Amino acid sequence: MRRLICLALACLPLPALASDFTGLLTGMTLLLLALTLVLLLPLLLFRRHAWVRWLGRVVGVGVLLIGLGTVGLDTWRVVARTQAGDALSVGSGLLLYLLLWLGIAFTTYRLQRRPTAPGAGKH
């Protein structure tokens, strides 16, 4: 347990190195989106079970709402402060954010659809 706590603390950004915290929440949410997608994708294998669909719905919709809230609170400030030299890095970060968010939305949608029975589509 101590190792897990130390690892979590090591991944946190150092406040002493940041003079402006704009974009910090966006970066942390980007990691949350990536981890959530990694956790939701294996659930697609077991979506026949009701508890898997329920867990996928709760986690997926919750993280999607967190992602939308982060865009409203922090990401728009990052875009507003973007200089011409930083446009490529900020744009690629926003593209990654959008792709992860859409990936979670699609995975959550797929979790809610019941799989067809084997051989049901064959005539």
Residue pairs with C-beta under 8 A, 6 or more apart in sequence:
13 24
13 27
18 24
22 74
22 77
22 78
22 81
23 74
23 75
23 77
23 78
24 74
25 70
25 73
25 74
26 70
26 71
26 74
26 75
26 78
26 93
26 97
29 66
29 67
29 70
29 74
29 97
30 93
30 96
30 97
30 100
32 63
32 66
32 67
33 63
33 67
33 97
33 100
33 101
33 104
34 100
36 59
36 60
36 63
36 104
37 100
37 103
37 104
37 107
39 59
40 56
40 59
40 60
40 104
40 107
40 108
40 111
41 107
43 52
43 55
43 56
43 107
43 111
44 107
44 110
44 111
46 52
47 53
47 56
47 110
47 111
47 113
47 114
47 115
48 114
48 115
52 111
53 111
53 112
56 107
56 108
56 111
56 112
57 108
57 111
57 112
60 104
60 105
60 107
60 108
60 111
61 108
63 104
64 101
64 104
64 105
64 108
67 97
67 101
67 104
71 97
75 94
75 97
78 90
79 90
79 94
82 90
